[in-house]
Amino acid sequence: MVAAFEGKPIELVQVWGESDFVRVQKNLIGHLLMPTASAPDTRRHLLARLRLN
C-alpha cells in the first residue's frame, strides 16, 4: 500500500504470519545497516516503516 509520512512517499507492507514478519524485519534491518550512496535517505525511509509497525 502506498502512503506518505511527513510528506515523503512510503510503501506499507502487510505480512501474513509470524515467519513473514520476521523475514521482513530482518530484511529491513539489513538494509538499514548496509552502506550505500543513498544511505541517509534509505535509513530515514526504512525507519519510518519500522515506526509504523
N, C-alpha and C positions, 0 to 999 in steps of 0.2 A: 504494500500500500504506500503510495506517495503522500508525503506530508511536508510540513515546514516547521522548523524550530528556529526561533529568533530570526525569522526572515530567510533562513537557509533551507534549501530543499533537502529532504532526507527520505529514506525508504524505511518503513516499519516492517519488521519481519515477525511473522507468527509461526510458532513451532507447534507440532502436533503431539509431541510427547517429551518425556524427560530426556531420552537419549538425543533427540534432535536439539533440545535446548542446550545440553552440554556441548554438543558439536558446534553449534553456532557461537556459543560463548567462547570456546577455545579458539575458534577461527577469528573472532573479533579481537580477542586479547593478542593473538599472534600478529594481526595487522597493526595493532597499537604499538607493539614492540619492534616491528620491522622498520628499519630506517629506509626512507625514500626521499626523493627530492621534494615531494609534496607532503612530507610528514606532519607539519603543524596543522594543515587543513584536514588531512586524513584523520589525525588523532582527535581533533575537535569534533569532526563528524561522527566518528565511532563512539566517542564519549557521550555525545548527545543520544545516540542509540541506546547505550547501556543505561543511562539515567531514566529512560522511558520504560524500562522493564521492571 
